């Protein structure tokens, strides 16, 4: 029995490695064929890279919610995609009101700040409500229980917002000042992309500083090591965990507005795909690691933007951009197989040794 079990494991490993090598070969062959074709100018690749950086910055802010909650509670908050959705889907009605009155174009900076604050406040409130109602009573339950609860909360929030705001799409108004682009040599950069990149970087610096340099951040890191010891040291565990959810909600609300600058249409289902990609980014970087979430998100954003054209266009696939989601989820599968702790995560075996 022991020998047969080892043989099955070996065969499984060979199959997985074979699939990995095949996919790697497709990527290499496709990349070489695309570059040799000369179909894309260097400026096109730079344009795609800038788009990828903007997307990656948004994914990083969403991934912060996953990685902070996992770092403190060791659970995956799959309802975080709806926390991300709730902010911009609520703020769109306020944004459209400001656009109708003309205030959005008259005072674009103040208008965008108010829209941003509303989105962050709504997402933070939803995150705190989730923590208090859905997760806190199950904190000592087996890990599978809060996981199932998170999935149920995700569906509940989706259809609650569908009932409140309708199932249709709502268009986000863009201020006149953010319409258009600038030309840097042969590269065209849209103002919305610049705003998304700068906004994401600013938020990441603020969040990282809170986690690493504040008293509450120190309490969060202590609880992530051992909740019981943290409580014995006088740390208010419930308050700190609630603060963690609030911080993740604020980050998701800001990400929702930046995402709406890049894709100015929202609906009740808008959080599903970005949420999965942000979760992929958190796993890729090392879930529970703040810097890893940022690194993984930038990689995912760049691969999503550049990858389809670079890897698949040379193979004769007519619309490679339609396969961009497949690239992100393929990365997730292989990271979970070959490096489940992520790029910056600690190896369990080494930690135990």
C-alpha positions as CSV (number, residue, x, y, z in Angstrom):
1,X,0.0,0.0,0.0
2,X,2.8,2.4,0.9
3,X,4.6,1.7,-2.3
4,X,1.5,2.2,-4.5
5,X,0.7,5.5,-2.7
6,X,4.2,6.7,-3.5
7,X,3.8,5.7,-7.1
8,X,0.6,7.6,-7.3
9,X,2.2,10.7,-5.9
10,X,5.1,10.4,-8.3
11,X,2.7,10.1,-11.3
12,X,0.7,13.1,-10.1
13,X,3.9,15.1,-9.8
14,X,5.0,14.1,-13.3
15,X,1.6,15.1,-14.7
16,X,1.7,18.5,-13.0
17,X,5.2,19.2,-14.1
18,X,4.4,18.1,-17.6
19,X,1.4,20.5,-17.8
20,X,3.6,23.2,-16.4
21,X,6.4,22.6,-19.0
22,X,3.8,22.5,-21.8
23,X,2.3,25.8,-20.7
24,X,5.8,27.3,-20.3
25,X,6.7,26.1,-23.8
26,X,3.5,27.7,-25.3
27,X,4.4,31.0,-23.5
28,X,8.0,30.9,-24.8
29,X,7.1,30.0,-28.4
30,X,4.3,32.5,-28.5
31,X,6.5,35.3,-27.1
32,X,9.2,34.6,-29.7
33,X,6.7,34.4,-32.5
34,X,5.0,37.7,-31.4
35,X,8.3,39.6,-31.1
36,X,9.6,38.3,-34.5
37,X,6.4,39.3,-36.2
38,X,7.1,43.0,-35.5
39,X,3.4,43.6,-35.3
40,X,3.7,45.7,-32.1
41,X,5.9,48.8,-31.8
42,X,7.8,49.4,-28.6
43,X,5.5,52.2,-27.7
44,X,2.5,49.8,-27.8
45,X,4.2,47.6,-25.2
46,X,4.8,50.6,-23.1
47,X,1.2,51.7,-23.4
48,X,0.1,48.2,-22.3
49,X,2.6,48.3,-19.4
50,X,1.2,51.6,-18.1
51,X,-2.3,50.1,-18.3
52,X,-1.1,47.1,-16.4
53,X,0.5,49.3,-13.7
54,X,-2.8,51.2,-13.2
55,X,-4.7,47.9,-12.9
56,X,-2.1,46.4,-10.7
57,X,-2.3,49.4,-8.3
58,X,-6.1,48.9,-8.0
59,X,-5.7,45.2,-7.5
60,X,-3.1,45.9,-4.8
61,X,-5.6,48.0,-2.8
62,X,-8.2,45.2,-3.0
63,X,-5.6,42.6,-2.1
64,X,-4.8,44.5,1.1
65,X,-8.2,43.6,2.5
66,X,-7.5,39.9,1.8
67,X,-4.0,39.9,3.2
68,X,-4.7,42.0,6.3
69,X,-7.7,39.8,7.4
70,X,-5.8,36.6,6.7
71,X,-2.8,37.9,8.6
72,X,-4.9,38.5,11.7
73,X,-7.5,35.8,11.6
74,X,-6.0,33.2,9.2
75,X,-9.2,33.2,7.2
76,X,-10.1,34.2,3.6
77,X,-12.8,36.9,3.5
78,X,-14.4,36.0,0.2
79,X,-17.0,38.6,0.8
80,X,-14.3,41.3,0.4
81,X,-15.2,41.5,-3.4
82,X,-18.6,42.8,-2.3
83,X,-17.0,45.2,0.1
84,X,-15.1,46.5,-2.9
85,X,-18.3,46.7,-4.9
86,X,-20.5,48.4,-2.3
87,X,-18.5,51.7,-2.2
88,X,-18.4,52.8,-5.8
89,X,-21.9,51.3,-6.6
90,X,-23.3,53.6,-3.9
91,X,-21.1,56.6,-4.7
92,X,-22.1,56.5,-8.4
93,X,-25.5,58.1,-7.6
94,X,-23.8,60.9,-5.7
95,X,-21.3,61.3,-8.6
96,X,-24.1,61.6,-11.2
97,X,-25.9,64.1,-9.0
98,X,-22.7,66.3,-8.9
99,X,-22.4,65.9,-12.7
100,X,-26.0,67.0,-13.3
101,X,-25.6,70.1,-11.2
102,X,-22.3,71.0,-12.9
103,X,-20.4,70.9,-9.6
104,X,-18.2,68.0,-10.8
105,X,-16.6,70.1,-13.5
106,X,-16.6,73.3,-11.5
107,X,-14.9,71.8,-8.5
108,X,-13.3,68.5,-9.8
109,X,-10.8,68.1,-6.9
110,X,-13.4,68.6,-4.2
111,X,-16.0,66.5,-6.0
112,X,-13.7,63.6,-6.5
113,X,-12.6,63.8,-2.8
114,X,-16.2,63.7,-1.7
115,X,-17.0,60.8,-4.0
116,X,-13.9,59.0,-2.7
117,X,-14.8,59.6,1.0
118,X,-18.3,58.4,0.4
119,X,-17.1,55.2,-1.3
120,X,-14.6,54.5,1.5
121,X,-17.1,55.2,4.2
122,X,-19.7,52.7,2.7
123,X,-17.1,50.0,2.1
124,X,-15.7,50.4,5.6
125,X,-19.2,50.2,7.1
126,X,-19.9,47.0,5.2
127,X,-16.6,45.5,6.3
128,X,-17.3,46.3,9.9
129,X,-20.8,44.9,9.7
130,X,-19.4,41.7,8.2
131,X,-16.9,41.4,11.0
132,X,-19.4,42.0,13.8
133,X,-22.3,40.0,12.5
134,X,-20.8,37.2,10.4
135,X,-17.3,36.5,11.6
136,X,-16.9,37.5,15.3
137,X,-19.4,34.9,16.6
138,X,-17.5,32.2,14.6
139,X,-13.9,33.2,15.6
140,X,-13.4,30.0,17.6
141,X,-15.2,27.7,15.1
142,X,-13.4,25.4,12.7
143,X,-11.9,27.2,9.7
144,X,-14.4,25.7,7.2
145,X,-17.3,27.4,9.0
146,X,-16.2,31.1,8.5
147,X,-15.2,30.2,5.0
148,X,-18.7,29.0,4.2
149,X,-20.1,32.0,6.0
150,X,-18.0,34.4,3.9
151,X,-19.3,32.8,0.7
152,X,-22.9,33.2,1.9
153,X,-22.2,36.8,3.0
154,X,-20.8,37.5,-0.5
155,X,-24.0,36.3,-2.2
156,X,-26.2,38.1,0.4
157,X,-24.4,41.4,-0.3
158,X,-24.6,41.0,-4.1
159,X,-28.3,40.5,-4.1
160,X,-28.9,43.1,-1.4
161,X,-27.3,45.7,-3.5
162,X,-29.1,44.4,-6.6
163,X,-32.4,44.9,-4.8
164,X,-31.4,48.3,-3.5
165,X,-29.9,49.8,-6.7
166,X,-31.2,47.5,-9.5
167,X,-29.5,45.0,-11.8
168,X,-28.6,47.5,-14.5
169,X,-25.3,49.2,-15.2
170,X,-24.6,52.7,-13.9
171,X,-22.1,54.9,-15.8
172,X,-19.6,56.8,-13.8
173,X,-19.2,60.5,-14.8
174,X,-15.6,61.5,-15.5
175,X,-14.6,65.2,-14.8
176,X,-13.5,67.1,-17.8
177,X,-10.1,67.7,-16.2
178,X,-9.5,63.9,-16.3
179,X,-10.6,63.4,-19.9
180,X,-7.9,63.2,-22.5
181,X,-4.3,62.2,-22.4
182,X,-0.7,63.4,-22.7
183,X,1.8,62.3,-25.3
184,X,5.3,61.4,-24.0
185,X,7.2,60.7,-27.1
186,X,5.4,57.9,-28.9
187,X,3.6,56.9,-25.7
188,X,0.0,58.0,-24.9
189,X,-0.9,58.1,-21.3
190,X,-4.5,58.9,-20.2
191,X,-5.1,61.2,-17.3
192,X,-7.3,58.6,-15.7
193,X,-4.4,56.1,-15.7
194,X,-2.1,58.7,-14.1
195,X,-4.7,59.4,-11.4
196,X,-5.2,55.7,-10.8
197,X,-1.5,55.0,-10.5
198,X,-0.8,58.0,-8.2
199,X,-3.8,57.3,-6.1
200,X,-2.9,53.6,-5.6
201,X,0.7,54.4,-4.7
202,X,-0.4,57.1,-2.2
203,X,-2.9,54.8,-0.6
204,X,-0.4,51.9,-0.4
205,X,2.1,54.2,1.3
206,X,-0.5,55.3,3.8
207,X,-1.7,51.7,4.5
208,X,1.9,50.4,4.8
209,X,2.8,53.2,7.2
210,X,-0.3,52.4,9.4
211,X,0.6,48.7,9.5
212,X,4.3,49.2,10.1
213,X,4.6,52.5,12.1
214,X,1.6,53.0,14.3
215,X,0.6,51.5,17.6
216,X,-2.5,49.9,16.1
217,X,-0.4,48.4,13.4
218,X,1.9,46.9,16.0
219,X,-1.1,45.4,17.7
220,X,-2.3,43.9,14.4
221,X,1.1,42.3,13.9
222,X,1.1,41.0,17.4
223,X,-2.3,39.4,17.1
224,X,-1.3,37.8,13.8
225,X,1.5,36.0,15.7
226,X,-0.7,34.9,18.7
227,X,-4.1,36.2,19.8
228,X,-3.9,34.7,23.2
229,X,-0.6,36.2,24.1
230,X,-1.6,39.5,22.6
231,X,-4.7,39.5,24.9
232,X,-2.5,38.7,27.9
233,X,-0.3,41.7,27.0
234,X,-3.4,44.0,27.3
235,X,-4.2,44.4,23.6
236,X,-7.9,44.7,22.8
237,X,-8.3,41.9,20.3
238,X,-11.8,42.6,19.2
239,X,-11.0,46.3,18.6
240,X,-7.9,45.5,16.7
241,X,-9.6,43.0,14.5
242,X,-12.4,45.4,13.8
243,X,-9.8,48.1,12.9
244,X,-8.2,45.6,10.5
245,X,-11.5,45.1,8.7
246,X,-12.1,48.8,8.7
247,X,-8.7,49.4,7.1
248,X,-9.4,46.8,4.5
249,X,-12.8,48.3,3.8
250,X,-11.2,51.8,3.4
251,X,-8.7,50.4,1.0
252,X,-11.4,48.6,-1.0
253,X,-13.5,51.7,-1.2
254,X,-10.6,53.7,-2.6
255,X,-9.8,50.9,-5.1
256,X,-13.4,51.0,-6.3
257,X,-13.2,54.7,-7.3
258,X,-9.8,54.2,-9.0
259,X,-11.2,51.2,-10.8
260,X,-14.2,53.3,-11.9
261,X,-11.8,55.8,-13.5
262,X,-10.3,53.0,-15.6
263,X,-13.7,51.3,-16.3
264,X,-16.4,53.9,-15.7
265,X,-19.3,51.4,-15.4
266,X,-20.5,49.8,-12.2
267,X,-23.1,47.2,-11.2
268,X,-23.9,44.8,-8.4
269,X,-21.6,42.1,-9.9
270,X,-18.6,44.3,-10.5
271,X,-16.6,43.0,-7.6
272,X,-16.4,39.3,-8.6
273,X,-13.6,39.3,-11.2
274,X,-11.4,42.1,-9.7
275,X,-11.8,40.4,-6.3
276,X,-10.6,37.0,-7.6
277,X,-7.7,38.7,-9.3
278,X,-6.8,40.6,-6.1
279,X,-7.0,37.3,-4.2
280,X,-4.7,35.8,-6.8
281,X,-2.3,38.7,-6.3
282,X,-2.4,38.2,-2.5
283,X,-1.6,34.5,-2.9
284,X,1.1,35.2,-5.5
285,X,2.9,37.7,-3.3
286,X,2.4,35.7,-0.1
287,X,-1.0,36.1,1.6
288,X,-0.6,37.9,4.9
289,X,2.3,39.9,3.6
290,X,1.6,43.5,2.8
291,X,4.5,44.1,0.6
292,X,3.8,40.8,-1.1
293,X,0.3,41.8,-1.9
294,X,1.6,44.9,-3.7
295,X,4.2,43.0,-5.6
296,X,1.8,40.2,-6.6
297,X,-0.8,42.8,-7.8
298,X,1.7,44.6,-10.0
299,X,2.7,41.3,-11.5
300,X,-0.9,40.3,-12.1
301,X,-1.7,43.7,-13.6
302,X,1.2,43.6,-16.0
303,X,0.6,40.0,-17.1
304,X,-3.1,40.7,-17.6
305,X,-2.3,43.7,-19.8
306,X,0.8,42.6,-21.7
307,X,0.5,38.8,-21.5
308,X,-2.3,38.0,-23.9
309,X,-0.8,39.9,-26.8
310,X,2.8,38.9,-26.0
311,X,2.1,35.2,-25.3
312,X,-0.8,34.4,-27.6
313,X,-0.8,36.7,-30.6
314,X,2.1,35.0,-32.3
315,X,0.3,31.7,-32.1
316,X,-2.5,33.0,-34.4
317,X,-5.2,33.4,-31.8
318,X,-7.5,36.0,-33.2
319,X,-8.6,37.8,-29.9
320,X,-6.0,37.0,-27.3
321,X,-7.2,39.8,-24.9
322,X,-10.3,37.7,-24.2
323,X,-8.1,35.2,-22.5
324,X,-6.6,37.7,-20.0
325,X,-8.6,36.3,-17.1
326,X,-7.4,32.8,-17.9
327,X,-3.8,34.0,-17.5
328,X,-4.5,35.3,-14.0
329,X,-6.2,32.1,-12.8
330,X,-3.6,29.9,-14.4
331,X,-1.0,31.7,-12.3
332,X,-3.1,31.1,-9.2
333,X,-3.3,27.4,-9.8
334,X,0.5,27.0,-10.3
335,X,1.3,29.2,-7.4
336,X,-0.9,27.0,-5.2
337,X,0.8,23.9,-6.5
338,X,4.4,24.9,-6.6
339,X,4.7,27.7,-4.0
340,X,1.6,28.0,-1.9
341,X,3.2,30.4,0.5
342,X,3.8,32.9,-2.4
343,X,6.8,34.9,-3.6
344,X,7.5,36.6,-0.2
345,X,5.9,34.1,2.1
346,X,7.8,31.9,4.4
347,X,8.4,28.3,3.7
348,X,6.6,26.2,6.3
349,X,9.3,23.6,6.4
350,X,12.0,26.2,7.1
351,X,9.9,27.9,9.7
352,X,9.4,24.7,11.6
353,X,13.1,23.8,11.3
